[in-house]
Amino acid sequence: MAMAETAEKTNIDVVCAGIIVADVFLPPIDKLPDEGELIKIDEPAHQVGGCASNTAIALSKLGKKAGIVGMVGSDSIGEQLIELLKNERINTNAVIKTKEASTSQTIIVPVKNQDRRYIHYFGANSEISVADIDNGLHSYTFPNQKKILVFGGYLLMPNIDSKELADFFRKLKDQNYIIILDIALTNNQTGISEKIKDVLPFVDYFFPNVDESFQITNLEKPEDQAKCFMDWGVKAIAITCGTEGVFFKDQESVYQLEPYKIDFVDGSGSGDAFTAGMAIGISESWPTLDSLKFGAVLGASVCRGLGCNKTLFSREEALNAMSKIRVRSLA
């Protein structure tokens, strides 16, 4: 494998580490084809995706200097993804090219009036290690007071050992990093509760969705899921709940945010846009509720079109829309 273009360190506001994926978005279809059936579709959309990429792109579009740490294959698709990230003004010095696997890919299949379906190839993301992420992080410096790491797609990187990751996070906490954790899961993954338990004591903010939270905790209600995660050591938890909005809990506050109303097309990337909004609020020391509202409207905005960021609100649009989010304080 080969690391990047230069050893020179780059000033950055937020570093996004984790999965980088080539996404193929099929346009919404009325129903899945029957066995042996061929159906006609409009043109698919080919985009760079994955939690780390999506969050970094949203951050960059909203005015933050974002760097990315991740792995692609030594192939033409990997080169294309790096160029697409550069076109979004994201620093890619810490993107590794591996010869051990080809670039990760996902096919997104949206069926009207149903949740999206993902067909995913782990690819190069299955090769990245904690040591790779540690080395990549050394490519960046933080000129501002806050050092923020968003770790996205945890549990879709099989080579990431949870105890090694916990030790890495512990060392970052000693260096005053703020750690934001986002995850992604396949069905029937085993041992995920222990992998989450290992790292949460060193995580400041954890942003799963309600389905992922159920898979981890076997608890159905967001308030019960949040309490469980807090008991496991996380400092703050925001559970995105689709049409039910966002449930947030930390040591001082409990909030239920109602969803921002939009004409829904595709929910892909909504959690990553929410994460980007929260990261901006955290980096600029906003009140927690303002960060939540900002993240919530950004997450909703990307659901208006096909893909993970094509319809992302501008910063001004998101700030103006925040007043339309209704909140209940449950503390």
Summary of the structure (lengths in Angstrom):
residues: 331
radius of gyration: 18.6
end to end distance: 49.9
largest distance: 58.3
contacts: 1161
relative contact order: 0.14
helix: 37%
strand: 25%
